[in-house]
Amino acid sequence: MISNIILEIKNNRDLYNYLKYHSYWYKKLKNDENSINEMIKEMKNELKLTPKDKIDDITNKIELIKSILDIIT
């Protein structure tokens, strides 16, 4: 089972980098293999990879374009 966790971390570059800077997850993952889901959730929140963050980013870009177009016209 631990090999599945290692494989998942190696396949996901964001997860791999997150683990490098948040080393306390090594201990948590060793003790509880199911905590990988908790780690992924925390990583997505911190790196702003949640669907809400993506929508907010798109909204901000649209507002910027709208502002630029208002200035031009």
N, C-alpha and C positions, 0 to 999 in steps of 0.2 A: 504494500500500500504506500509506503514512503517513496517508493520509486515513481509512483503516479504523481505525487506532489512535486518531486524534483523535475519530472518531465514537464509538468504544467508550468512551472516557474521558468524553465529554460525556453519553452516555446513562447512565452509572453514576455517581451522585452521590457514593458512597463513594470510588470510584476518583479522581474529580475532586478531592475534598477531600484525599485522601491525597497526590496529586501536588503539591498546593499546599504541603504541609508537608514533603515529601521531594523537593526539587527536583533532587537528583542523578539522578533517574529521567529527566529530560529528556534528558540526555546519553546515558544508556544506551539509551533508546528511539530516539534519533536514529541512534546507531551500529548498533544491532541491533533491528530491528523485532519479532523473535520474543521479545524479553525482556518483552513485555507480559504473558505468562503468568506469568513469574517475579514481576513486579510485583503481579499480582493475588493470587498465592499469599502473598506477603509482607504485602500489605494485609489479607487475610483473617486471617492469623495475628495481626497487630498489633491489629486491631479486634475480634478474637475472633468472627469470623463463620464459623468452621469448624463442621462438623457436631458434632464432639466438644465444642466450646464451647457450642453450643446445647443439647446433651443435658445437659451439666453445669449449665447455667443452669436448665433445667427441673427437674432433680433437686434443686437447691438450693431452688427455689421450693416444691416438694412437701414437702421436709423442713421448711421454715419453716411451711407450713400445718399439717403434722402436729404440730409443736411447739406451735403456737397452740391447736390442738384439744386437745392433751394438757393444756395449762394450763387451758383452759376447763372440761374435764370432770373 
